Amino acid sequence: MHDFMRAIGFGNLKDKIEYQEVLRNVLDEPTEVFMSPCSMKSAFGGMAKEYAHHMGLMAFGEFNPEADLEPEFYFPYLKGRKVTTKEYVSVEKLPDKESYLGVCDEVNVGVSVIFQLLNMKDYMEYSLTHENILRQLPITLSALSISGKVILPLMKDEDQKEQRRMENSHRSQMIAAARQGDQDAIESLTLEDIDLYSVVSRRAKTEDILTIVESYFMPYGISCDQYSVLGNILDVDTLTNQCTGEEIYRMTLECNDLIFDLCINKEDLLGEPAVGRRFRGNIWLQGVVDFSGNGL
């Protein structure tokens, strides 16, 4: 039973039997079927079923001689609609199952971004002719959430927004230089962090922390692909699960200059989402990597 099933509209499943019924529906009426390349020894593959636009359930396992899938694991998914970043990315296989994680170092976040890889078939085909080394490829991130709230935005005029964009651009350049071993950039970033800590500590005495921090993206819990985020809502629409009729909010978030889609069950969101407001919650990060050769 997957914790994030309710994020795609299966919030009222009560026991293992009901979960198995949903899984059987995926196997009986898939909208997508995929298998590992013929040159690979195993008959590993999967099936996916969409329950709304770009949102559904994936099941993975091995195909038996009768071409029936014997599922070993499954998970809900949301596919993003816009490329989030173009960074150096590597793919790592989980030790306990035929599942893969993407790993990239995103300058704007400051930590390694780890996500569940959705297009595993593409990676399997790609890995037959390419070594698993860092390559710069387009990445489209997305996320599921089962707990979140909408909070008010920070009021800024255009001059303040432009200044913020320039500061972010300068900081990204400094971080890139520091990664190349530029000692001046390292010292400059250290001084900036000390000044920032001083400003935040002073303002926190009289202001709420959410009026000081506009957005954040940081690891959450013990799962490497889950994060706690605070981001600006750029777009919002409502999806309906075709099986259960439950309504799902799909939001486009801007978080530390990363733009990605997120979906959350309407019952799990506190507040009314709207463009300009902010979303705060915990997410499970997913992603699609374009292995077609762009950026190589």
C-alpha positions in Angstrom: 0.0 0.0 0.0 1.7 3.2 -1.2 1.5 6.2 1.1 1.0 8.7 -1.8 -2.0 7.0 -3.4 -4.3 9.6 -2.0 -2.3 12.3 -3.8 -3.8 11.1 -7.1 -7.3 10.6 -5.9 -7.3 7.3 -4.0 -7.9 8.8 -0.6 -10.7 6.4 0.6 -9.0 3.1 0.1 -9.3 1.2 3.4 -7.5 -2.1 3.2 -5.2 -4.3 1.1 -8.1 -5.8 -0.9 -9.2 -2.4 -2.2 -5.6 -1.5 -3.2 -5.3 -4.8 -5.0 -8.5 -4.0 -7.0 -7.0 -0.7 -8.1 -3.8 -2.5 -9.1 -5.9 -5.1 -11.1 -7.6 -2.3 -12.9 -4.1 -1.0 -14.1 -3.2 -4.5 -15.3 -6.5 -5.1 -17.1 -6.9 -1.7 -18.7 -3.4 0.0 -19.1 -3.0 3.1 -21.1 0.8 2.3 -21.6 2.8 -0.9 -21.6 6.6 -1.0 -21.7 9.2 -3.7 -21.6 13.0 -3.7 -21.1 15.1 -3.8 -24.3 15.3 -7.2 -26.0 19.0 -7.3 -25.4 18.5 -7.5 -21.7 18.2 -10.9 -20.1 15.1 -10.3 -17.9 11.6 -9.7 -19.1 11.2 -6.7 -16.8 8.6 -4.2 -17.7 5.6 -2.3 -16.5 2.1 -0.9 -17.1 0.7 2.5 -16.5 -2.8 3.8 -16.3 -3.8 7.5 -16.4 -6.6 8.5 -14.1 -6.3 12.2 -15.2 -4.1 14.2 -17.5 -0.4 13.1 -16.9 -1.5 11.6 -13.5 -1.9 7.9 -12.7 -0.4 4.7 -11.4 2.6 2.6 -12.6 3.1 -1.1 -11.9 6.4 -2.9 -12.5 7.5 -6.5 -12.5 8.4 -9.3 -14.9 6.3 -10.6 -17.8 5.6 -14.3 -17.7 5.6 -16.5 -20.8 1.9 -15.6 -21.4 2.9 -11.9 -21.5 1.1 -11.2 -18.3 2.8 -8.8 -15.9 3.5 -10.2 -12.4 3.7 -6.9 -10.4 6.5 -6.6 -7.8 5.9 -2.9 -6.9 3.8 0.0 -7.9 3.6 3.8 -7.2 1.5 6.8 -8.2 2.9 9.4 -10.5 2.5 12.9 -11.9 4.4 13.9 -15.1 5.5 17.5 -15.3 4.6 19.8 -18.3 7.7 21.9 -18.5 11.5 21.3 -18.3 12.7 22.3 -14.9 16.4 22.4 -15.3 19.3 21.2 -17.6 21.9 19.9 -15.2 24.4 17.1 -15.0 22.5 14.0 -13.9 23.3 10.4 -13.0 21.0 7.5 -12.4 21.3 5.0 -9.6 19.5 1.7 -9.2 17.9 0.9 -5.9 19.4 -2.2 -4.3 16.2 -4.0 -3.4 14.2 -3.7 -6.7 14.4 -2.7 -10.3 13.7 1.0 -9.6 15.9 4.0 -10.4 16.7 7.4 -8.9 17.9 10.4 -10.7 20.6 12.6 -9.0 21.6 16.1 -10.0 23.4 19.0 -8.3 21.1 22.0 -8.7 23.0 25.3 -8.0 19.8 27.2 -6.8 19.0 24.5 -4.2 22.5 24.0 -2.8 22.0 20.2 -2.3 21.9 17.2 -4.5 18.3 16.8 -5.9 17.2 13.2 -5.9 14.0 12.1 -7.6 12.2 8.9 -8.6 12.8 8.3 -12.2 9.6 7.8 -14.1 10.9 6.9 -17.6 12.9 3.9 -16.6 12.4 2.2 -20.0 14.2 5.1 -21.7 17.1 4.8 -19.2 17.4 1.1 -19.8 17.7 1.7 -23.5 20.1 4.6 -23.0 22.3 2.6 -20.6 23.0 -0.1 -23.2 25.2 2.3 -25.2 26.2 4.8 -22.5 28.1 4.5 -19.3 26.4 5.8 -16.1 28.4 9.0 -15.8 27.3 12.6 -15.3 25.8 14.1 -18.4 24.0 17.4 -18.9 20.4 16.5 -19.8 17.0 18.2 -19.6 15.1 17.2 -16.5 11.3 17.7 -15.9 10.5 17.5 -12.2 7.1 16.9 -10.6 5.9 16.1 -7.1 3.2 14.5 -5.1 2.0 15.7 -1.7 -0.3 14.4 1.0 0.0 17.3 3.4 0.2 21.0 2.7 -1.2 24.5 3.3 -1.6 27.7 1.3 0.0 30.8 2.9 0.0 34.5 1.9 2.6 35.9 -0.5 5.3 38.4 0.2 4.4 41.8 -1.2 7.1 43.1 -3.5 7.2 45.7 -6.2 8.9 45.2 -9.6 12.1 46.9 -8.5 12.4 44.5 -5.5 11.7 41.5 -7.8 14.3 42.6 -10.3 16.9 43.1 -7.6 16.1 39.6 -6.2 16.6 38.1 -9.7 19.9 39.8 -10.1 21.1 38.6 -6.6 20.1 35.0 -7.5 21.9 35.2 -10.8 25.0 36.5 -9.1 24.9 33.9 -6.4 24.5 31.1 -9.0 27.6 32.4 -10.8 29.6 32.5 -7.6 28.5 28.9 -6.7 29.5 27.7 -10.1 32.9 29.4 -9.8 33.4 28.0 -6.3 32.7 24.5 -7.6 35.6 25.0 -10.0 37.9 25.9 -7.1 37.8 29.7 -7.3 39.1 30.7 -3.8 37.8 34.3 -4.1 34.3 33.0 -4.9 34.4 30.6 -1.9 35.4 33.5 0.4 32.7 35.8 -1.0 30.0 33.1 -0.5 31.2 32.5 3.1 31.0 36.3 3.9 27.5 36.5 2.2 26.3 33.6 4.3 27.6 35.2 7.5 25.8 38.5 6.6 22.6 36.6 5.8 22.6 34.8 9.1 23.1 38.1 10.9 20.2 39.7 9.1 17.8 36.8 9.6 18.7 36.5 13.3 18.0 40.2 13.8 14.7 40.2 11.9 13.5 37.0 13.5 13.2 38.7 16.8 10.3 40.9 15.6 9.0 39.2 12.4 7.5 35.9 11.5 10.0 33.6 9.7 7.7 33.2 6.7 7.9 37.0 6.0 11.6 36.7 5.9 12.0 33.5 3.9 10.3 33.6 0.5 10.9 30.0 -0.5 13.0 27.0 0.5 13.7 23.5 -0.8 15.3 21.1 1.7 15.5 17.4 2.5 12.7 15.9 4.7 12.7 12.7 6.7 14.9 9.7 6.0 13.8 9.1 2.4 16.3 10.6 0.0 13.7 11.7 -2.5 11.3 13.6 -0.2 11.6 17.3 0.6 10.0 20.1 2.5 9.2 23.0 0.3 7.9 26.5 0.3 7.2 28.0 -3.1 5.2 30.5 -5.1 2.1 29.3 -7.0 2.4 30.2 -10.7 -0.6 28.3 -11.9 -3.3 26.1 -10.5 -6.0 23.9 -12.0 -8.2 21.0 -10.8 -8.0 17.4 -12.0 -10.6 14.7 -11.3 -9.7 11.0 -10.8 -11.8 9.2 -13.4 -12.1 6.1 -11.1 -13.0 7.7 -7.7 -14.3 11.2 -8.7 -12.0 12.8 -6.1 -10.7 16.3 -7.0 -7.0 17.0 -7.2 -5.2 20.3 -7.2 -2.4 20.6 -9.7 -0.2 23.5 -9.0 2.9 24.9 -10.8 5.4 26.0 -8.2 8.5 28.2 -8.3 10.7 27.1 -5.5 14.3 28.4 -5.3 14.1 29.2 -9.0 13.0 25.6 -9.7 9.7 25.3 -11.6 7.7 22.1 -11.3 4.2 20.7 -11.1 2.7 19.3 -7.9 -0.5 17.5 -7.2 -2.3 17.1 -3.9 -5.7 15.8 -2.9 -8.2 18.6 -2.3 -8.9 17.2 1.1 -5.3 17.3 2.1 -4.7 21.0 1.4 -5.4 23.6 4.0 -6.5 26.8 2.3 -7.5 27.9 -1.2 -4.7 27.8 -3.8 -4.4 30.8 -6.2 -1.8 32.4 -8.4 0.5 34.6 -6.3 0.0 32.7 -3.0 2.5 30.3 -1.7 2.4 26.5 -1.0 4.1 25.0 2.0 4.3 21.2 2.5 6.2 18.0 2.2 6.6 16.4 -1.2 7.8 13.2 -3.0 9.9 14.3 -5.9 9.7 12.6 -9.3 11.2 13.3 -12.7 11.6 12.5 -16.3 15.1 12.8 -17.9 15.3 13.4 -21.6 17.8 10.7 -22.8 17.3 11.6 -26.5 20.8 13.1 -26.8 20.1 16.8 -26.1 22.9 18.3 -24.1 25.4 15.5 -24.8 
